[in-house]
C-alpha cells in the first residue's frame, strides 16, 4: 500500500514533456556561464569587428590589439553600435547580434543591450543603458542621474551639489591621459567640476598635489593647511630688505586679485584666505619692486 502510494506520488511529480523541454532549455541557456570571455568581460560570445573584419572577445580587446600594431595606419577603435555579427563561444556559430544563440540556444550574456551590442554575464555590476550618454554604465540605474550640462551620468549624491562643467567627461584624464567618458575605471568628480580617475586622484594627493591639474583650484578642504601656513608665516619674518615689498597675486580658488606683502612661504588671498595663489603682473603700490 505504501509502495503504491509512493509510486502514485512519483507519477504526479514526474514532469510532463513540456516541462522537460523547458528544463532542458534553461540548462542549455546557462551552459558555460562565467567560463568564457576576457579580462574585461565574462560573456559567451565574440564579436566580429565591422571595421577590420577580425574577431575579438570584446571591443576593448580589439582596441588594445590595434593600438599595438607597428603600422600606425592600422590604429583604430571600434564603434560599438556598428557591430553586426557575433560568434557563439559554445558552438562557434556566427550570427546576427542577439542575446540567445540561434543554433545551441545558449544565453551569450545575462546582461544584453541591443543598442550597444553589449554582452556581460556578470550582472553584479548592475549594468544599465543611458540613452542620453548613448552607452551602458554600471552601478544601478537608481543610483545615478544624467546631468545634461556635464553630459554624463553622476551619482545621485551629486545631484544639485556639483559644479557643472560642459562635457566634463569627454576628455582625457589629466593624470594618465586615458579617455574618461567610457573608461572602465572609477572616476572622481572634483570640487571644481573637473574629472579624473579615482586612482589618479588618490595618487596625485599622495604626492602632496592638492590642486586640479586643469584649473588649479583646490580639490579638497584646505582650511587646516591654510591655518598652518598662517603660523609659519608669522614665525618667519622676512629680512629688512623685503619687509615692505608688495606683490600682486591671483587666487586660484576664488579668482580675486590682491596686493599683499611678499613672503617666501606663500601669499594669502585677502578675499577667501587661501594660499593657493600665484603672482601676476598686476598694478603695485610704490613699495613694490
Phi and psi in degrees as GROMACS dihedral restraints (atoms count N, CA, C in turn):
[ dihedral_restraints ]
;  ai    aj    ak    al  type     phi  dphi    fc
    3     4     5     6     1   -65.8    20    10
    4     5     6     7     1   -39.3    20    10
    6     7     8     9     1   -63.7    20    10
    7     8     9    10     1   -41.4    20    10
    9    10    11    12     1   -64.4    20    10
   10    11    12    13     1   -40.9    20    10
   12    13    14    15     1   -63.6    20    10
   13    14    15    16     1   -42.4    20    10
   15    16    17    18     1   -65.0    20    10
   16    17    18    19     1   -37.5    20    10
   18    19    20    21     1   -64.9    20    10
   19    20    21    22     1   -41.3    20    10
   21    22    23    24     1   -64.5    20    10
   22    23    24    25     1   -40.3    20    10
   24    25    26    27     1   -64.3    20    10
   25    26    27    28     1   -38.9    20    10
   27    28    29    30     1   -63.6    20    10
   28    29    30    31     1   -38.1    20    10
   30    31    32    33     1   -66.5    20    10
   31    32    33    34     1   -38.6    20    10
   33    34    35    36     1   -65.7    20    10
   34    35    36    37     1   -35.2    20    10
   36    37    38    39     1   -85.1    20    10
   37    38    39    40     1   -13.6    20    10
   39    40    41    42     1   -67.0    20    10
   40    41    42    43     1   125.7    20    10
   42    43    44    45     1   -66.4    20    10
   43    44    45    46     1   143.8    20    10
   45    46    47    48     1   -78.6    20    10
   46    47    48    49     1   179.5    20    10
   48    49    50    51     1   -61.3    20    10
   49    50    51    52     1   -40.9    20    10
   51    52    53    54     1   -63.8    20    10
   52    53    54    55     1   -41.3    20    10
   54    55    56    57     1   -66.1    20    10
   55    56    57    58     1   -38.4    20    10
   57    58    59    60     1   -63.3    20    10
   58    59    60    61     1   -41.5    20    10
   60    61    62    63     1   -64.2    20    10
   61    62    63    64     1   -38.4    20    10
   63    64    65    66     1   -63.6    20    10
   64    65    66    67     1   -44.2    20    10
   66    67    68    69     1   -63.3    20    10
   67    68    69    70     1   -40.8    20    10
   69    70    71    72     1   -63.1    20    10
   70    71    72    73     1   -40.6    20    10
   72    73    74    75     1   -62.8    20    10
   73    74    75    76     1   -41.5    20    10
   75    76    77    78     1   -63.2    20    10
   76    77    78    79     1   -43.4    20    10
   78    79    80    81     1   -61.5    20    10
   79    80    81    82     1   -44.6    20    10
   81    82    83    84     1   -61.8    20    10
   82    83    84    85     1   -42.5    20    10
   84    85    86    87     1   -65.2    20    10
   85    86    87    88     1   -32.4    20    10
   87    88    89    90     1   -88.3    20    10
   88    89    90    91     1    -4.9    20    10
   90    91    92    93     1   -59.2    20    10
   91    92    93    94     1   130.0    20    10
   93    94    95    96     1    77.8    20    10
   94    95    96    97     1    12.7    20    10
   96    97    98    99     1   -55.9    20    10
   97    98    99   100     1   128.9    20    10
   99   100   101   102     1    65.5    20    10
  100   101   102   103     1     9.8    20    10
  102   103   104   105     1   -98.9    20    10
  103   104   105   106     1    -9.5    20    10
  105   106   107   108     1  -126.2    20    10
  106   107   108   109     1   163.2    20    10
  108   109   110   111     1   128.7    20    10
  109   110   111   112     1  -153.7    20    10
  111   112   113   114     1  -143.4    20    10
  112   113   114   115     1  -169.5    20    10
  114   115   116   117     1   -68.0    20    10
  115   116   117   118     1   -15.8    20    10
  117   118   119   120     1   -95.2    20    10
  118   119   120   121     1   -41.5    20    10
  120   121   122   123     1  -143.4    20    10
  121   122   123   124     1   150.1    20    10
  123   124   125   126     1   -94.3    20    10
  124   125   126   127     1   117.7    20    10
  126   127   128   129     1  -157.9    20    10
  127   128   129   130     1   159.6    20    10
  129   130   131   132     1  -111.3    20    10
  130   131   132   133     1    41.7    20    10
  132   133   134   135     1  -159.0    20    10
  133   134   135   136     1   162.2    20    10
  135   136   137   138     1  -118.4    20    10
  136   137   138   139     1   164.6    20    10
  138   139   140   141     1  -114.3    20    10
  139   140   141   142     1   148.0    20    10
  141   142   143   144     1   -99.1    20    10
  142   143   144   145     1   118.8    20    10
  144   145   146   147     1   -69.6    20    10
  145   146   147   148     1   122.9    20    10
  147   148   149   150     1   -70.3    20    10
  148   149   150   151     1   -18.7    20    10
  150   151   152   153     1   -80.3    20    10
  151   152   153   154     1   -33.2    20    10
  153   154   155   156     1  -131.0    20    10
  154   155   156   157     1    -4.3    20    10
  156   157   158   159     1    69.5    20    10
  157   158   159   160     1    11.2    20    10
  159   160   161   162     1   -87.0    20    10
  160   161   162   163     1   159.7    20    10
  162   163   164   165     1  -105.4    20    10
  163   164   165   166     1   133.3    20    10
  165   166   167   168     1  -140.2    20    10
  166   167   168   169     1   161.4    20    10
  168   169   170   171     1   -67.0    20    10
  169   170   171   172     1   -36.7    20    10
  171   172   173   174     1  -159.5    20    10
  172   173   174   175     1   175.6    20    10
  174   175   176   177     1   -67.4    20    10
  175   176   177   178     1   -31.3    20    10
  177   178   179   180     1   -67.4    20    10
  178   179   180   181     1   -40.1    20    10
  180   181   182   183     1   -61.2    20    10
  181   182   183   184     1   -40.7    20    10
  183   184   185   186     1   -61.7    20    10
  184   185   186   187     1   -50.7    20    10
  186   187   188   189     1   -63.3    20    10
  187   188   189   190     1   -39.7    20    10
  189   190   191   192     1   -64.7    20    10
  190   191   192   193     1   -42.5    20    10
  192   193   194   195     1   -65.8    20    10
  193   194   195   196     1   -42.9    20    10
  195   196   197   198     1   -70.2    20    10
  196   197   198   199     1   -29.1    20    10
  198   199   200   201     1   -70.5    20    10
  199   200   201   202     1   -19.1    20    10
  201   202   203   204     1   -91.6    20    10
  202   203   204   205     1    -4.2    20    10
  204   205   206   207     1   -60.8    20    10
  205   206   207   208     1   134.2    20    10
  207   208   209   210     1   -69.3    20    10
  208   209   210   211     1   -28.4    20    10
  210   211   212   213     1   -85.7    20    10
  211   212   213   214     1   108.0    20    10
  213   214   215   216     1   -59.5    20    10
  214   215   216   217     1   -28.7    20    10
  216   217   218   219     1   -65.1    20    10
  217   218   219   220     1   -16.9    20    10
  219   220   221   222     1   -92.0    20    10
  220   221   222   223     1    -2.1    20    10
  222   223   224   225     1   -70.9    20    10
  223   224   225   226     1   125.5    20    10
  225   226   227   228     1  -165.6    20    10
  226   227   228   229     1   164.4    20    10
  228   229   230   231     1  -118.4    20    10
  229   230   231   232     1   156.4    20    10
  231   232   233   234     1   -89.8    20    10
  232   233   234   235     1   142.4    20    10
  234   235   236   237     1   -91.9    20    10
  235   236   237   238     1   111.6    20    10
  237   238   239   240     1   -56.4    20    10
  238   239   240   241     1   -37.6    20    10
  240   241   242   243     1   -69.5    20    10
  241   242   243   244     1   -15.2    20    10
  243   244   245   246     1   -86.4    20    10
  244   245   246   247     1    -9.1    20    10
  246   247   248   249     1   -64.3    20    10
  247   248   249   250     1   129.3    20    10
  249   250   251   252     1  -118.9    20    10
  250   251   252   253     1   -21.8    20    10
  252   253   254   255     1  -126.3    20    10
  253   254   255   256     1   141.2    20    10
  255   256   257   258     1  -129.5    20    10
  256   257   258   259     1   156.5    20    10
  258   259   260   261     1  -119.3    20    10
  259   260   261   262     1   120.8    20    10
  261   262   263   264     1   -62.8    20    10
  262   263   264   265     1   130.7    20    10
  264   265   266   267     1   -75.1    20    10
  265   266   267   268     1   -18.2    20    10
  267   268   269   270     1   -85.2    20    10
  268   269   270   271     1   -51.6    20    10
  270   271   272   273     1  -110.9    20    10
  271   272   273   274     1    -3.2    20    10
  273   274   275   276     1    63.6    20    10
  274   275   276   277     1    26.9    20    10
  276   277   278   279     1   -84.4    20    10
  277   278   279   280     1   126.3    20    10
  279   280   281   282     1   -86.7    20    10
  280   281   282   283     1   138.0    20    10
  282   283   284   285     1  -158.8    20    10
  283   284   285   286     1   172.4    20    10
  285   286   287   288     1   -64.8    20    10
  286   287   288   289     1   156.0    20    10
  288   289   290   291     1   -62.7    20    10
  289   290   291   292     1   123.2    20    10
  291   292   293   294     1  -163.1    20    10
  292   293   294   295     1   161.4    20    10
  294   295   296   297     1   -76.0    20    10
  295   296   297   298     1   -36.7    20    10
  297   298   299   300     1  -108.4    20    10
  298   299   300   301     1   131.5    20    10
  300   301   302   303     1   -62.0    20    10
  301   302   303   304     1   129.9    20    10
  303   304   305   306     1   -71.7    20    10
  304   305   306   307     1   -15.4    20    10
  306   307   308   309     1   -98.1    20    10
  307   308   309   310     1   -55.7    20    10
  309   310   311   312     1  -102.4    20    10
  310   311   312   313     1    -8.0    20    10
  312   313   314   315     1    80.6    20    10
  313   314   315   316     1     5.3    20    10
  315   316   317   318     1   -72.3    20    10
  316   317   318   319     1   146.3    20    10
  318   319   320   321     1   -81.3    20    10
  319   320   321   322     1   117.1    20    10
  321   322   323   324     1   -81.2    20    10
  322   323   324   325     1    -8.4    20    10
  324   325   326   327     1  -171.8    20    10
  325   326   327   328     1   123.9    20    10
  327   328   329   330     1   -62.2    20    10
  328   329   330   331     1   -35.7    20    10
  330   331   332   333     1  -101.3    20    10
  331   332   333   334     1   129.2    20    10
  333   334   335   336     1  -139.2    20    10
  334   335   336   337     1   131.5    20    10
  336   337   338   339     1  -120.8    20    10
  337   338   339   340     1   116.1    20    10
  339   340   341   342     1   -72.7    20    10
  340   341   342   343     1   -20.4    20    10
  342   343   344   345     1   -78.9    20    10
  343   344   345   346     1   -41.4    20    10
  345   346   347   348     1   -92.1    20    10
  346   347   348   349     1    -7.7    20    10
  348   349   350   351     1    56.4    20    10
  349   350   351   352     1    48.0    20    10
  351   352   353   354     1  -117.4    20    10
  352   353   354   355     1   134.9    20    10
  354   355   356   357     1  -125.5    20    10
  355   356   357   358     1   142.2    20    10
  357   358   359   360     1  -159.7    20    10
  358   359   360   361     1   129.2    20    10
  360   361   362   363     1   -83.7    20    10
  361   362   363   364     1   -19.0    20    10
  363   364   365   366     1   -87.8    20    10
  364   365   366   367     1    87.8    20    10
  366   367   368   369     1   -82.5    20    10
  367   368   369   370     1    -0.6    20    10
  369   370   371   372     1   -67.1    20    10
  370   371   372   373     1   -14.9    20    10
  372   373   374   375     1   -72.2    20    10
  373   374   375   376     1   -15.0    20    10
  375   376   377   378     1    55.9    20    10
  376   377   378   379     1    57.1    20    10
  378   379   380   381     1   -67.3    20    10
  379   380   381   382     1   151.1    20    10
  381   382   383   384     1  -154.0    20    10
  382   383   384   385     1   153.5    20    10
  384   385   386   387     1   -98.4    20    10
  385   386   387   388     1   131.2    20    10
  387   388   389   390     1  -105.7    20    10
  388   389   390   391     1   115.3    20    10
  390   391   392   393     1   -65.1    20    10
  391   392   393   394     1   -34.8    20    10
  393   394   395   396     1   -68.8    20    10
  394   395   396   397     1   -39.9    20    10
  396   397   398   399     1   -74.7    20    10
  397   398   399   400     1   -32.5    20    10
  399   400   401   402     1    84.6    20    10
  400   401   402   403     1    10.0    20    10
  402   403   404   405     1  -141.7    20    10
  403   404   405   406     1   171.0    20    10
  405   406   407   408     1   -88.7    20    10
  406   407   408   409     1   144.1    20    10
  408   409   410   411     1  -127.9    20    10
  409   410   411   412     1   172.7    20    10
  411   412   413   414     1  -121.4    20    10
  412   413   414   415     1   161.8    20    10
  414   415   416   417     1   113.6    20    10
  415   416   417   418     1    -4.2    20    10
  417   418   419   420     1    92.8    20    10
  418   419   420   421     1   121.3    20    10
  420   421   422   423     1   -57.9    20    10
  421   422   423   424     1   -34.6    20    10
  423   424   425   426     1   -69.3    20    10
  424   425   426   427     1   -13.7    20    10
  426   427   428   429     1   -96.6    20    10
  427   428   429   430     1     2.1    20    10
  429   430   431   432     1  -134.0    20    10
  430   431   432   433     1   157.3    20    10
  432   433   434   435     1  -134.2    20    10
  433   434   435   436     1   154.0    20    10
  435   436   437   438     1   -97.9    20    10
  436   437   438   439     1   121.7    20    10
  438   439   440   441     1   -90.2    20    10
  439   440   441   442     1   114.7    20    10
  441   442   443   444     1   -65.6    20    10
  442   443   444   445     1   -35.4    20    10
  444   445   446   447     1   -73.0    20    10
  445   446   447   448     1   -44.9    20    10
  447   448   449   450     1   -73.1    20    10
  448   449   450   451     1   -24.1    20    10
  450   451   452   453     1    75.0    20    10
  451   452   453   454     1    32.8    20    10
  453   454   455   456     1  -158.7    20    10
  454   455   456   457     1   165.6    20    10
  456   457   458   459     1   -86.0    20    10
  457   458   459   460     1   131.1    20    10
  459   460   461   462     1  -123.1    20    10
  460   461   462   463     1   158.4    20    10
  462   463   464   465     1   -61.8    20    10
  463   464   465   466     1   143.2    20    10
  465   466   467   468     1   -59.1    20    10
  466   467   468   469     1   -23.3    20    10
  468   469   470   471     1   -63.2    20    10
  469   470   471   472     1   -20.4    20    10
  471   472   473   474     1   -95.0    20    10
  472   473   474   475     1    -3.0    20    10
  474   475   476   477     1   -63.5    20    10
  475   476   477   478     1   124.6    20    10
  477   478   479   480     1    62.6    20    10
  478   479   480   481     1    15.7    20    10
  480   481   482   483     1  -131.7    20    10
  481   482   483   484     1    17.7    20    10
  483   484   485   486     1  -130.6    20    10
  484   485   486   487     1   156.7    20    10
  486   487   488   489     1   -85.3    20    10
  487   488   489   490     1   123.9    20    10
  489   490   491   492     1   -77.0    20    10
  490   491   492   493     1   132.8    20    10
  492   493   494   495     1  -127.0    20    10
  493   494   495   496     1   119.0    20    10
  495   496   497   498     1   -56.1    20    10
  496   497   498   499     1   127.0    20    10
  498   499   500   501     1    52.9    20    10
  499   500   501   502     1    43.7    20    10
  501   502   503   504     1   -61.7    20    10
  502   503   504   505     1   -25.6    20    10
  504   505   506   507     1   -95.9    20    10
  505   506   507   508     1   -10.0    20    10
  507   508   509   510     1   -87.5    20    10
  508   509   510   511     1    58.7    20    10
  510   511   512   513     1  -157.2    20    10
  511   512   513   514     1   171.8    20    10
  513   514   515   516     1   -84.7    20    10
  514   515   516   517     1   150.3    20    10
  516   517   518   519     1   -58.8    20    10
  517   518   519   520     1   129.5    20    10
  519   520   521   522     1   -68.4    20    10
  520   521   522   523     1    -6.4    20    10
  522   523   524   525     1  -103.1    20    10
  523   524   525   526     1   -54.3    20    10
  525   526   527   528     1  -101.9    20    10
  526   527   528   529     1    -9.4    20    10
  528   529   530   531     1    69.1    20    10
  529   530   531   532     1    17.4    20    10
  531   532   533   534     1   -81.7    20    10
  532   533   534   535     1   141.0    20    10
  534   535   536   537     1   -63.1    20    10
  535   536   537   538     1   131.4    20    10
  537   538   539   540     1   -87.7    20    10
  538   539   540   541     1   -33.1    20    10
  540   541   542   543     1   -54.7    20    10
  541   542   543   544     1   -42.5    20    10
  543   544   545   546     1  -120.0    20    10
  544   545   546   547     1    27.6    20    10
  546   547   548   549     1   -66.5    20    10
  547   548   549   550     1   146.1    20    10
  549   550   551   552     1   -83.1    20    10
  550   551   552   553     1   -10.1    20    10
  552   553   554   555     1   -90.7    20    10
  553   554   555   556     1   149.3    20    10
  555   556   557   558     1   -60.1    20    10
  556   557   558   559     1   144.9    20    10
  558   559   560   561     1  -122.4    20    10
  559   560   561   562     1   140.5    20    10
  561   562   563   564     1  -106.0    20    10
  562   563   564   565     1   136.8    20    10
  564   565   566   567     1  -101.2    20    10
  565   566   567   568     1   116.3    20    10
  567   568   569   570     1   -79.5    20    10
  568   569   570   571     1   168.5    20    10
  570   571   572   573     1   -57.4    20    10
  571   572   573   574     1   -30.4    20    10
  573   574   575   576     1   -81.0    20    10
  574   575   576   577     1   -10.6    20    10
  576   577   578   579     1   101.0    20    10
  577   578   579   580     1   -13.7    20    10
  579   580   581   582     1   -78.3    20    10
  580   581   582   583     1   163.7    20    10
  582   583   584   585     1  -127.5    20    10
  583   584   585   586     1   154.6    20    10
  585   586   587   588     1  -161.6    20    10
  586   587   588   589     1   167.6    20    10
  588   589   590   591     1   -62.7    20    10
  589   590   591   592     1   144.4    20    10
  591   592   593   594     1   -57.8    20    10
  592   593   594   595     1   -44.8    20    10
  594   595   596   597     1   -61.0    20    10
  595   596   597   598     1   -42.8    20    10
  597   598   599   600     1   -66.3    20    10
  598   599   600   601     1   -37.6    20    10
  600   601   602   603     1   -62.3    20    10
  601   602   603   604     1   -44.9    20    10
  603   604   605   606     1   -68.8    20    10
  604   605   606   607     1   -39.3    20    10
  606   607   608   609     1   -64.0    20    10
  607   608   609   610     1   -40.3    20    10
  609   610   611   612     1   -61.3    20    10
  610   611   612   613     1   -44.6    20    10
  612   613   614   615     1   -69.6    20    10
  613   614   615   616     1   -30.0    20    10
  615   616   617   618     1   -65.5    20    10
  616   617   618   619     1   -18.5    20    10
  618   619   620   621     1  -103.4    20    10
  619   620   621   622     1    23.2    20    10
  621   622   623   624     1    59.8    20    10
  622   623   624   625     1    34.5    20    10
  624   625   626   627     1  -106.6    20    10
  625   626   627   628     1   111.7    20    10
  627   628   629   630     1  -118.6    20    10
  628   629   630   631     1    18.9    20    10
  630   631   632   633     1  -121.4    20    10
  631   632   633   634     1   148.5    20    10
  633   634   635   636     1   -63.0    20    10
  634   635   636   637     1   130.5    20    10
  636   637   638   639     1   -65.8    20    10
  637   638   639   640     1   -15.4    20    10
  639   640   641   642     1   -94.3    20    10
  640   641   642   643     1   -50.3    20    10
  642   643   644   645     1  -113.9    20    10
  643   644   645   646     1    -7.1    20    10
  645   646   647   648     1    73.8    20    10
  646   647   648   649     1     5.2    20    10
  648   649   650   651     1   -71.6    20    10
  649   650   651   652     1   153.7    20    10
  651   652   653   654     1   -64.3    20    10
  652   653   654   655     1   138.3    20    10
  654   655   656   657     1   -96.0    20    10
  655   656   657   658     1    -0.6    20    10
  657   658   659   660     1  -151.7    20    10
  658   659   660   661     1   172.0    20    10
  660   661   662   663     1   -69.4    20    10
  661   662   663   664     1   114.7    20    10
  663   664   665   666     1  -106.5    20    10
  664   665   666   667     1    12.9    20    10
  666   667   668   669     1   -57.8    20    10
  667   668   669   670     1   -38.8    20    10
  669   670   671   672     1   -65.0    20    10
  670   671   672   673     1   -38.0    20    10
  672   673   674   675     1   -67.2    20    10
  673   674   675   676     1   -41.6    20    10
  675   676   677   678     1   -63.4    20    10
  676   677   678   679     1   -39.3    20    10
  678   679   680   681     1   -65.1    20    10
  679   680   681   682     1   -37.4    20    10
  681   682   683   684     1   -63.8    20    10
  682   683   684   685     1   -41.6    20    10
  684   685   686   687     1   -67.0    20    10
  685   686   687   688     1   -33.1    20    10
  687   688   689   690     1   -56.8    20    10
  688   689   690   691     1   -45.1    20    10
  690   691   692   693     1   -67.6    20    10
  691   692   693   694     1   -38.4    20    10
  693   694   695   696     1   -64.5    20    10
  694   695   696   697     1   -43.0    20    10
  696   697   698   699     1   -64.0    20    10
  697   698   699   700     1   -43.8    20    10
  699   700   701   702     1   -63.9    20    10
  700   701   702   703     1   -32.0    20    10
  702   703   704   705     1   -88.4    20    10
  703   704   705   706     1    -1.5    20    10
  705   706   707   708     1  -127.3    20    10
  706   707   708   709     1    80.2    20    10
  708   709   710   711     1   -66.6    20    10
  709   710   711   712     1   142.5    20    10
  711   712   713   714     1   -79.1    20    10
  712   713   714   715     1   153.8    20    10
  714   715   716   717     1   -58.1    20    10
  715   716   717   718     1   156.6    20    10
  717   718   719   720     1   -52.1    20    10
  718   719   720   721     1   -38.7    20    10
  720   721   722   723     1   -65.5    20    10
  721   722   723   724     1   -20.2    20    10
  723   724   725   726     1  -111.5    20    10
  724   725   726   727     1    -1.6    20    10
  726   727   728   729     1   -66.8    20    10
  727   728   729   730     1   -26.7    20    10
  729   730   731   732     1  -104.3    20    10
  730   731   732   733     1     6.9    20    10
  732   733   734   735     1   -73.7    20    10
  733   734   735   736     1   129.8    20    10
  735   736   737   738     1  -112.5    20    10
  736   737   738   739     1   145.6    20    10
  738   739   740   741     1  -133.1    20    10
  739   740   741   742     1   152.3    20    10
  741   742   743   744     1   -97.1    20    10
  742   743   744   745     1   129.9    20    10
  744   745   746   747     1  -125.7    20    10
  745   746   747   748     1   152.3    20    10
  747   748   749   750     1  -113.8    20    10
  748   749   750   751     1   127.5    20    10
  750   751   752   753     1   -82.8    20    10
  751   752   753   754     1   124.3    20    10
  753   754   755   756     1   -71.7    20    10
  754   755   756   757     1   -21.7    20    10
  756   757   758   759     1   -85.8    20    10
  757   758   759   760     1   -47.3    20    10
  759   760   761   762     1  -110.7    20    10
  760   761   762   763     1   -11.5    20    10
  762   763   764   765     1    84.1    20    10
  763   764   765   766     1     2.7    20    10
  765   766   767   768     1   -75.1    20    10
  766   767   768   769     1   149.0    20    10
  768   769   770   771     1  -107.1    20    10
  769   770   771   772     1   129.9    20    10
  771   772   773   774     1  -133.1    20    10
  772   773   774   775     1   157.7    20    10
  774   775   776   777     1  -112.9    20    10
  775   776   777   778     1   115.8    20    10
  777   778   779   780     1  -131.6    20    10
  778   779   780   781     1   166.7    20    10
  780   781   782   783     1   -70.4    20    10
  781   782   783   784     1   137.4    20    10
  783   784   785   786     1   -68.0    20    10
  784   785   786   787     1   137.2    20    10
  786   787   788   789     1  -147.7    20    10
  787   788   789   790     1   140.2    20    10
  789   790   791   792     1   -68.0    20    10
  790   791   792   793     1   -25.6    20    10
  792   793   794   795     1   -77.1    20    10
  793   794   795   796     1   -41.7    20    10
  795   796   797   798     1   170.6    20    10
  796   797   798   799     1   170.5    20    10
  798   799   800   801     1  -123.5    20    10
  799   800   801   802     1   126.7    20    10
  801   802   803   804     1   -94.9    20    10
  802   803   804   805     1   129.7    20    10
  804   805   806   807     1   -65.2    20    10
  805   806   807   808     1   130.5    20    10
  807   808   809   810     1   -76.1    20    10
  808   809   810   811     1   -12.0    20    10
  810   811   812   813     1   -91.9    20    10
  811   812   813   814     1   -57.1    20    10
  813   814   815   816     1  -108.5    20    10
  814   815   816   817     1     0.1    20    10
  816   817   818   819     1    69.8    20    10
  817   818   819   820     1    18.6    20    10
  819   820   821   822     1   -85.1    20    10
  820   821   822   823     1   147.8    20    10
  822   823   824   825     1   -97.6    20    10
  823   824   825   826     1     3.8    20    10
  825   826   827   828     1   -81.2    20    10
  826   827   828   829     1    74.1    20    10
  828   829   830   831     1  -131.5    20    10
  829   830   831   832     1   167.6    20    10
  831   832   833   834     1  -144.0    20    10
  832   833   834   835     1   150.5    20    10
  834   835   836   837     1   -73.0    20    10
  835   836   837   838     1   144.8    20    10
  837   838   839   840     1  -127.0    20    10
  838   839   840   841     1   177.5    20    10
  840   841   842   843     1   -99.1    20    10
  841   842   843   844     1    36.2    20    10
  843   844   845   846     1   -72.9    20    10
  844   845   846   847     1   178.3    20    10
  846   847   848   849     1   -65.6    20    10
  847   848   849   850     1   141.6    20    10
  849   850   851   852     1  -122.9    20    10
  850   851   852   853     1   155.9    20    10
  852   853   854   855     1   -73.7    20    10
  853   854   855   856     1   177.3    20    10
  855   856   857   858     1   -65.7    20    10
  856   857   858   859     1   -15.5    20    10
  858   859   860   861     1   -83.7    20    10
  859   860   861   862     1    -8.7    20    10
  861   862   863   864     1   -77.7    20    10
  862   863   864   865     1   147.1    20    10
